[in-house]
């Protein structure tokens, strides 16, 4: 089903190279501030990596749902994360 979704978004031959669960309990740990996931999923010479966020439980404003700013997917990358900067 994920491959069908990604194809519908225009990606060809999608592959799932990684999956992860993030357990973010209310009032535990630090706040996750506004960011672009592409900061961490950046590839060159062209963008070949797509991140998807799927809630496994009901996500509400009260328990910390995902927020997205309309049109932000079309903005340029503001910051690029480098694990081992040269």
HELIX and SHEET records of a PDB file:
HELIX    1   1 UNK A    2  UNK A    8  1                                   7    
HELIX    2   2 UNK A   37  UNK A   39  5                                   3    
HELIX    3   3 UNK A   72  UNK A   74  5                                   3    
END                                                                             
